[in-house]
Amino acid sequence: MARSSADRLAGYQRRYRNLAAQLADIGYIAAGSLAQRHNRCGKPNCHCHRDPPHLHGPYWQWTAKVNGKTVNRRLTQSEAELYQEWIDNDRRQRAIITQMREIAAKATELLLHENARQEP
Protein backbone atom coordinates (compact mmCIF):
# COMPACT_ATOMS: atom_id res chain seq x y z
CA MET A 1 0.00 0.00 0.00
CA ALA A 2 1.30 3.45 -0.91
CA ARG A 3 2.45 5.63 1.99
CA SER A 4 -0.20 8.32 1.40
CA SER A 5 -2.92 5.64 1.25
CA ALA A 6 -1.63 4.02 4.42
CA ASP A 7 -1.64 7.42 6.18
CA ARG A 8 -5.19 8.12 5.04
CA LEU A 9 -6.32 4.68 6.18
CA ALA A 10 -4.67 5.18 9.58
CA GLY A 11 -6.50 8.51 9.90
CA TYR A 12 -9.82 6.83 9.08
CA GLN A 13 -9.12 4.14 11.67
CA ARG A 14 -8.28 6.74 14.34
CA ARG A 15 -11.46 8.71 13.66
CA TYR A 16 -13.52 5.52 13.58
CA ARG A 17 -12.12 4.34 16.95
CA ASN A 18 -12.70 7.80 18.42
CA LEU A 19 -16.36 7.67 17.36
CA ALA A 20 -16.70 4.13 18.74
CA ALA A 21 -15.36 5.39 22.08
CA GLN A 22 -17.97 8.17 22.04
CA LEU A 23 -20.67 5.54 21.52
CA ALA A 24 -19.48 3.71 24.62
CA ASP A 25 -20.05 6.86 26.70
CA ILE A 26 -23.69 7.30 25.68
CA GLY A 27 -26.18 6.39 28.37
CA TYR A 28 -29.66 4.98 27.97
CA ILE A 29 -31.49 5.72 24.75
CA ALA A 30 -35.17 6.06 23.91
CA ALA A 31 -36.98 6.63 20.65
CA GLY A 32 -39.88 9.01 20.30
CA SER A 33 -40.58 12.60 21.13
CA LEU A 34 -41.77 14.74 24.01
CA ALA A 35 -44.45 17.38 23.86
CA GLN A 36 -45.87 19.74 26.41
CA ARG A 37 -49.67 19.77 26.27
CA HIS A 38 -52.42 21.98 27.63
CA ASN A 39 -55.89 20.41 27.63
CA ARG A 40 -59.55 21.13 28.10
CA CYS A 41 -61.53 18.97 30.48
CA GLY A 42 -65.05 17.63 30.11
CA LYS A 43 -66.69 20.00 32.62
CA PRO A 44 -68.68 22.60 30.65
CA ASN A 45 -68.46 25.31 33.37
CA CYS A 46 -64.68 24.98 33.85
CA HIS A 47 -62.38 27.95 33.16
CA CYS A 48 -60.82 25.95 30.32
CA HIS A 49 -64.02 26.48 28.25
CA ARG A 50 -64.22 30.24 28.75
CA ASP A 51 -63.23 32.90 26.25
CA PRO A 52 -60.27 33.21 26.35
CA PRO A 53 -59.67 29.68 27.62
CA HIS A 54 -57.35 28.93 30.53
CA LEU A 55 -56.30 25.41 29.66
CA HIS A 56 -55.18 22.77 32.15
CA GLY A 57 -51.54 21.83 32.21
CA PRO A 58 -48.81 21.81 31.26
CA TYR A 59 -48.68 18.03 30.89
CA TRP A 60 -45.75 16.18 29.40
CA GLN A 61 -46.46 13.52 26.80
CA TRP A 62 -44.05 10.99 25.30
CA THR A 63 -45.00 9.53 21.91
CA ALA A 64 -43.23 6.68 20.11
CA LYS A 65 -43.82 3.71 17.84
CA VAL A 66 -43.71 0.42 19.77
CA ASN A 67 -44.14 -2.78 17.78
CA GLY A 68 -45.65 -0.79 14.91
CA LYS A 69 -48.20 1.04 17.04
CA THR A 70 -48.13 4.61 18.28
CA VAL A 71 -47.90 4.75 22.06
CA ASN A 72 -48.56 7.87 24.15
CA ARG A 73 -47.63 8.16 27.80
CA ARG A 74 -48.25 11.06 30.17
CA LEU A 75 -45.17 11.87 32.23
CA THR A 76 -44.28 13.83 35.31
CA GLN A 77 -41.77 16.67 35.03
CA SER A 78 -38.93 14.47 36.34
CA GLU A 79 -39.87 11.61 33.99
CA ALA A 80 -39.96 14.05 31.08
CA GLU A 81 -36.45 15.25 31.96
CA LEU A 82 -35.19 11.65 31.92
CA TYR A 83 -36.90 10.90 28.62
CA GLN A 84 -35.48 14.07 27.09
CA GLU A 85 -31.97 12.98 28.08
CA TRP A 86 -32.55 9.52 26.60
CA ILE A 87 -34.02 10.93 23.38
CA ASP A 88 -31.04 13.28 23.08
CA ASN A 89 -28.73 10.29 23.59
CA ASP A 90 -30.57 8.42 20.84
CA ARG A 91 -30.10 11.32 18.41
CA ARG A 92 -26.44 11.57 19.37
CA GLN A 93 -25.79 7.86 18.79
CA ARG A 94 -27.55 8.03 15.42
CA ALA A 95 -25.34 10.95 14.37
CA ILE A 96 -22.21 9.10 15.50
CA ILE A 97 -23.21 5.96 13.60
CA THR A 98 -23.84 8.05 10.48
CA GLN A 99 -20.32 9.47 10.78
CA MET A 100 -18.91 5.96 11.31
CA ARG A 101 -20.64 4.77 8.13
CA GLU A 102 -19.19 7.68 6.17
CA ILE A 103 -15.68 6.95 7.41
CA ALA A 104 -16.11 3.22 6.75
CA ALA A 105 -17.24 3.98 3.19
CA LYS A 106 -14.13 6.11 2.56
CA ALA A 107 -11.89 3.41 4.02
CA THR A 108 -13.65 0.75 1.93
CA GLU A 109 -13.11 2.72 -1.26
CA LEU A 110 -9.45 3.22 -0.41
CA LEU A 111 -8.93 -0.47 0.40
CA LEU A 112 -10.75 -1.64 -2.74
CA HIS A 113 -8.75 0.79 -4.88
CA GLU A 114 -5.47 -0.43 -3.36
CA ASN A 115 -6.54 -4.06 -3.77
CA ALA A 116 -7.37 -3.48 -7.44
CA ARG A 117 -3.92 -1.89 -7.98
CA GLN A 118 -2.18 -4.92 -6.52
CA GLU A 119 -4.00 -7.51 -8.64
CA PRO A 120 -2.33 -8.46 -11.94
C-alpha positions as CSV (number, residue, x, y, z in Angstrom):
1,M,0.0,0.0,0.0
2,A,1.3,3.4,-0.9
3,R,2.4,5.6,2.0
4,S,-0.2,8.3,1.4
5,S,-2.9,5.6,1.2
6,A,-1.6,4.0,4.4
7,D,-1.6,7.4,6.2
8,R,-5.2,8.1,5.0
9,L,-6.3,4.7,6.2
10,A,-4.7,5.2,9.6
11,G,-6.5,8.5,9.9
12,Y,-9.8,6.8,9.1
13,Q,-9.1,4.1,11.7
14,R,-8.3,6.7,14.3
15,R,-11.5,8.7,13.7
16,Y,-13.5,5.5,13.6
17,R,-12.1,4.3,16.9
18,N,-12.7,7.8,18.4
19,L,-16.4,7.7,17.4
20,A,-16.7,4.1,18.7
21,A,-15.4,5.4,22.1
22,Q,-18.0,8.2,22.0
23,L,-20.7,5.5,21.5
24,A,-19.5,3.7,24.6
25,D,-20.0,6.9,26.7
26,I,-23.7,7.3,25.7
27,G,-26.2,6.4,28.4
28,Y,-29.7,5.0,28.0
29,I,-31.5,5.7,24.7
30,A,-35.2,6.1,23.9
31,A,-37.0,6.6,20.7
32,G,-39.9,9.0,20.3
33,S,-40.6,12.6,21.1
34,L,-41.8,14.7,24.0
35,A,-44.5,17.4,23.9
36,Q,-45.9,19.7,26.4
37,R,-49.7,19.8,26.3
38,H,-52.4,22.0,27.6
39,N,-55.9,20.4,27.6
40,R,-59.6,21.1,28.1
41,C,-61.5,19.0,30.5
42,G,-65.0,17.6,30.1
43,K,-66.7,20.0,32.6
44,P,-68.7,22.6,30.6
45,N,-68.5,25.3,33.4
46,C,-64.7,25.0,33.8
47,H,-62.4,27.9,33.2
48,C,-60.8,25.9,30.3
49,H,-64.0,26.5,28.2
50,R,-64.2,30.2,28.8
51,D,-63.2,32.9,26.3
52,P,-60.3,33.2,26.4
53,P,-59.7,29.7,27.6
54,H,-57.4,28.9,30.5
55,L,-56.3,25.4,29.7
56,H,-55.2,22.8,32.2
57,G,-51.5,21.8,32.2
58,P,-48.8,21.8,31.3
59,Y,-48.7,18.0,30.9
60,W,-45.7,16.2,29.4
61,Q,-46.5,13.5,26.8
62,W,-44.1,11.0,25.3
63,T,-45.0,9.5,21.9
64,A,-43.2,6.7,20.1
65,K,-43.8,3.7,17.8
66,V,-43.7,0.4,19.8
67,N,-44.1,-2.8,17.8
68,G,-45.7,-0.8,14.9
69,K,-48.2,1.0,17.0
70,T,-48.1,4.6,18.3
71,V,-47.9,4.8,22.1
72,N,-48.6,7.9,24.2
73,R,-47.6,8.2,27.8
74,R,-48.3,11.1,30.2
75,L,-45.2,11.9,32.2
76,T,-44.3,13.8,35.3
77,Q,-41.8,16.7,35.0
78,S,-38.9,14.5,36.3
79,E,-39.9,11.6,34.0
80,A,-40.0,14.1,31.1
81,E,-36.5,15.3,32.0
82,L,-35.2,11.6,31.9
83,Y,-36.9,10.9,28.6
84,Q,-35.5,14.1,27.1
85,E,-32.0,13.0,28.1
86,W,-32.6,9.5,26.6
87,I,-34.0,10.9,23.4
88,D,-31.0,13.3,23.1
89,N,-28.7,10.3,23.6
90,D,-30.6,8.4,20.8
91,R,-30.1,11.3,18.4
92,R,-26.4,11.6,19.4
93,Q,-25.8,7.9,18.8
94,R,-27.5,8.0,15.4
95,A,-25.3,10.9,14.4
96,I,-22.2,9.1,15.5
97,I,-23.2,6.0,13.6
98,T,-23.8,8.0,10.5
99,Q,-20.3,9.5,10.8
100,M,-18.9,6.0,11.3
101,R,-20.6,4.8,8.1
102,E,-19.2,7.7,6.2
103,I,-15.7,6.9,7.4
104,A,-16.1,3.2,6.7
105,A,-17.2,4.0,3.2
106,K,-14.1,6.1,2.6
107,A,-11.9,3.4,4.0
108,T,-13.6,0.8,1.9
109,E,-13.1,2.7,-1.3
110,L,-9.5,3.2,-0.4
111,L,-8.9,-0.5,0.4
112,L,-10.7,-1.6,-2.7
113,H,-8.7,0.8,-4.9
114,E,-5.5,-0.4,-3.4
115,N,-6.5,-4.1,-3.8
116,A,-7.4,-3.5,-7.4
117,R,-3.9,-1.9,-8.0
118,Q,-2.2,-4.9,-6.5
119,E,-4.0,-7.5,-8.6
120,P,-2.3,-8.5,-11.9
